């Protein structure tokens, strides 16, 4: 699909500097652009590229003043980065705008399918499951019995949603996500372990995005809850009965043990391990590879390390961690010197 500079300017309320009939059909980075693409200039360190870029259109700030001739048509906007992000979303919507139900999909007769829904080949929709308007279920996706999938939610290929789980509106689940597998519950029985049935569910609120191969376990009883606006990266494990507060973001390879409650607006780095049955306050920041072994009750705390403690204290301590070998050698030298002095005193 092609757009003219005039059409894009209308979307962005931009001023055109150059040919308003310039056409583009793709977006690209400024240093890698080709004719027919649109790019943007927001970071000053990329200014040299605007004089060599092959892009047909470039988004620039309204106050940008070129020092050399520019071959591209310019679109002047208040914030080029925000404008480019807006166009990325528009192009993504066009690319992913699919509708229709494949005859090769299985849909249980009791399922309720909303308007303008896309259900791809070899997908499975279970008994009494509800799929909201404009939802997109990509090929090879499984949605079990008695589930709810909200309107405009997208499940990419290979997502597995076990029975009785609820996913809100305008959510995105990437390939390989598993919602509602059993929590890790086993009771010791002598030299064996008796499985504890997991009969709860998972509730995912609106505007949540979940990265590829992330897993969220169903509750033993009640619900595992992911609140509105949460963003989870790839390869995250969320155990049974966990609750994650609104707008919290969590990076890849983090593991959250059962029944832990994480507050709103938290930021958790990659490869963080969090034990079970603790609480983490709102707006807490946890640095990558930290180990959380107890509750964090201070709102807005920043922690690092394993076991984690206050970030600035960790940074100061780390200076000493790096010098432990030199300190060890110095102590050995001082001990040897002390022995020599003691021997001298004895000889005297």
C-alpha positions, 0 to 999 in steps of 0.5 A: 500500500502506498501513501503520499506525503500529503496523506501522511501530513494530514495524519500527523498535522505536519508541514510539508517541505518538498513534493507533496506527491512523494510516495512511500510504501514502507518505513525504515531507519535513517541510515538504511533507507531506500527510495520509497521509504519514510524515516525520521530524525529525532536524535541529534547524533543522526543528523549527518545521515539526513544529508545522505539518506535515500529515504523519500520522506523524512520526519523532522522537528519544526525547529530543525535547520539543515546546514546542507541541501537535503534530497528528501521531502521533509515533514515537519512535526512537533515530535518526530519520534512520537510521529514515527511511532504513530505511523509504525502502529498504523502500518502494523494495523494495516499489515495485521488487518485480517478478517474471516474465519477459515473453514479449516478452523474448529469452532464448537457449536456453543462458542460465541464469535463476535463481529469482524473476527479473524480465526486462522487455519487449524485453530481450535475454539472450545465449548461455550467460549466467547471471542469478542468483536474484531479479535484475531486468532492466528493459525494453530492457536488453541482456546479451550472451553469456557474462555473469554477473549476480549474485543480487538485482542490478538492471539498469534500463532501457537498460543495456548489458552487452557479452559476457563481463562479470561483475557481482556480487550486489546491485549496481544499474546505472542507466539508460544504463550501458554495461559492457564497451565497447572501451577507447580503444586505437589505435596510430599508423600514419603518418598513421593509427591502427590499432585495438588489439583489446580482448579483456579484460572487466569484473569488478564485485564485490558491492554496487556501484552505478553511476549513469546513463550511466556507462561502464566499458570492457573491458580490453585484456587481463585485467580492468577491476575495480570492487571491492566496495562502490564507488559511482559517480555519473552520467556517469563514464568508467572506462577500460580496465584501471582498478582501483577499490578497495573502498568508494571513491566517485566523483562525476559527470563524473570521467574515469579514464584507462587502467590507473590503480589507485585504492585503497580508501575513497577519495572523489573529487569531481566533474569530476576528471581522472585520467591513466593508469598511476598509483596512488592510495593508500587513503583519498585525498580529491580535491576537485572539478575537480582534475587528477591528473597523477601517483601519490598514494602517501600514504594519506589524502592530501587534494589539490586543484587542477590539477595537484593538490597538498596541500589546505591548501597549495592553500587558502593559495595560492588566497588569493594567486591571487585577489590576483594582479591587485592584486599585478601593479598594485602591482609596476607602481607600484613599478617606476614609482616606482623609475624616478622615484627613479633619474631623480632620482639622475641629475639630482643 
